[in-house]
Amino acid sequence: MFRIVLIFILVSLSAEAKINYPVAIEQNMVIFCMKNRKHPKLRNDDICKSYTYKALYRCQRVSRASYKLLKCIKKSLRI
Protein backbone atom coordinates (compact mmCIF):
# COMPACT_ATOMS: atom_id res chain seq x y z
CA MET A 1 0.00 0.00 0.00
CA PHE A 2 2.82 2.39 0.89
CA ARG A 3 4.49 1.76 -2.48
CA ILE A 4 1.30 2.63 -4.37
CA VAL A 5 0.92 5.91 -2.46
CA LEU A 6 4.59 6.76 -3.02
CA ILE A 7 4.31 6.04 -6.76
CA PHE A 8 1.16 8.18 -6.98
CA ILE A 9 2.92 11.09 -5.26
CA LEU A 10 5.95 10.84 -7.55
CA VAL A 11 3.80 10.71 -10.68
CA SER A 12 1.73 13.71 -9.58
CA LEU A 13 4.88 15.71 -8.81
CA SER A 14 6.40 14.88 -12.17
CA ALA A 15 3.18 15.92 -13.94
CA GLU A 16 3.28 19.31 -12.22
CA ALA A 17 6.90 19.79 -13.18
CA LYS A 18 6.02 19.57 -16.88
CA ILE A 19 3.84 22.70 -16.79
CA ASN A 20 5.40 25.61 -18.62
CA TYR A 21 4.34 28.40 -16.25
CA PRO A 22 5.23 31.47 -18.37
CA VAL A 23 3.15 30.09 -21.25
CA ALA A 24 0.26 29.25 -18.91
CA ILE A 25 0.34 32.77 -17.45
CA GLU A 26 0.33 34.35 -20.92
CA GLN A 27 -2.53 32.09 -22.01
CA ASN A 28 -4.61 33.06 -18.98
CA MET A 29 -4.07 36.73 -19.77
CA VAL A 30 -5.11 36.30 -23.41
CA ILE A 31 -8.15 34.18 -22.53
CA PHE A 32 -9.23 36.81 -19.99
CA CYS A 33 -9.23 39.47 -22.70
CA MET A 34 -11.09 37.20 -25.09
CA LYS A 35 -13.79 36.35 -22.55
CA ASN A 36 -14.29 39.96 -21.46
CA ARG A 37 -14.11 41.67 -24.85
CA LYS A 38 -17.69 42.92 -24.48
CA HIS A 39 -17.20 44.31 -20.99
CA PRO A 40 -17.60 48.11 -21.05
CA LYS A 41 -14.28 48.77 -19.32
CA LEU A 42 -12.29 46.30 -21.42
CA ARG A 43 -13.61 46.76 -24.96
CA ASN A 44 -10.37 48.19 -26.28
CA ASP A 45 -7.65 45.53 -26.68
CA ASP A 46 -4.90 47.85 -25.42
CA ILE A 47 -6.85 48.63 -22.25
CA CYS A 48 -7.38 44.93 -21.57
CA LYS A 49 -3.70 44.15 -22.10
CA SER A 50 -2.76 46.98 -19.78
CA TYR A 51 -5.17 45.67 -17.14
CA THR A 52 -3.75 42.14 -17.34
CA TYR A 53 -0.14 43.34 -17.18
CA LYS A 54 -0.94 45.44 -14.12
CA ALA A 55 -2.39 42.31 -12.50
CA LEU A 56 0.77 40.41 -13.46
CA TYR A 57 2.95 43.13 -11.95
CA ARG A 58 0.97 43.05 -8.70
CA CYS A 59 1.28 39.28 -8.53
CA GLN A 60 5.02 39.39 -9.26
CA ARG A 61 5.48 41.73 -6.32
CA VAL A 62 3.74 39.21 -4.06
CA SER A 63 5.47 36.03 -5.19
CA ARG A 64 8.30 34.98 -7.47
CA ALA A 65 7.42 31.27 -7.43
CA SER A 66 5.88 30.17 -10.73
CA TYR A 67 3.06 28.12 -9.25
CA LYS A 68 2.02 30.87 -6.84
CA LEU A 69 2.29 33.47 -9.59
CA LEU A 70 -0.02 31.46 -11.86
CA LYS A 71 -2.48 30.99 -9.02
CA CYS A 72 -2.43 34.72 -8.24
CA ILE A 73 -3.03 35.62 -11.91
CA LYS A 74 -6.00 33.27 -12.11
CA LYS A 75 -7.42 34.76 -8.95
CA SER A 76 -6.91 38.41 -9.88
CA LEU A 77 -8.21 38.16 -13.46
CA ARG A 78 -11.87 37.79 -12.57
CA ILE A 79 -14.68 40.22 -13.18
C-alpha positions in Angstrom: 0.0 0.0 0.0 2.8 2.4 0.9 4.5 1.8 -2.5 1.3 2.6 -4.4 0.9 5.9 -2.5 4.6 6.8 -3.0 4.3 6.0 -6.8 1.2 8.2 -7.0 2.9 11.1 -5.3 6.0 10.8 -7.5 3.8 10.7 -10.7 1.7 13.7 -9.6 4.9 15.7 -8.8 6.4 14.9 -12.2 3.2 15.9 -13.9 3.3 19.3 -12.2 6.9 19.8 -13.2 6.0 19.6 -16.9 3.8 22.7 -16.8 5.4 25.6 -18.6 4.3 28.4 -16.3 5.2 31.5 -18.4 3.2 30.1 -21.3 0.3 29.2 -18.9 0.3 32.8 -17.5 0.3 34.3 -20.9 -2.5 32.1 -22.0 -4.6 33.1 -19.0 -4.1 36.7 -19.8 -5.1 36.3 -23.4 -8.1 34.2 -22.5 -9.2 36.8 -20.0 -9.2 39.5 -22.7 -11.1 37.2 -25.1 -13.8 36.4 -22.6 -14.3 40.0 -21.5 -14.1 41.7 -24.9 -17.7 42.9 -24.5 -17.2 44.3 -21.0 -17.6 48.1 -21.1 -14.3 48.8 -19.3 -12.3 46.3 -21.4 -13.6 46.8 -25.0 -10.4 48.2 -26.3 -7.7 45.5 -26.7 -4.9 47.9 -25.4 -6.8 48.6 -22.3 -7.4 44.9 -21.6 -3.7 44.1 -22.1 -2.8 47.0 -19.8 -5.2 45.7 -17.1 -3.8 42.1 -17.3 -0.1 43.3 -17.2 -0.9 45.4 -14.1 -2.4 42.3 -12.5 0.8 40.4 -13.5 3.0 43.1 -12.0 1.0 43.1 -8.7 1.3 39.3 -8.5 5.0 39.4 -9.3 5.5 41.7 -6.3 3.7 39.2 -4.1 5.5 36.0 -5.2 8.3 35.0 -7.5 7.4 31.3 -7.4 5.9 30.2 -10.7 3.1 28.1 -9.2 2.0 30.9 -6.8 2.3 33.5 -9.6 0.0 31.5 -11.9 -2.5 31.0 -9.0 -2.4 34.7 -8.2 -3.0 35.6 -11.9 -6.0 33.3 -12.1 -7.4 34.8 -9.0 -6.9 38.4 -9.9 -8.2 38.2 -13.5 -11.9 37.8 -12.6 -14.7 40.2 -13.2 
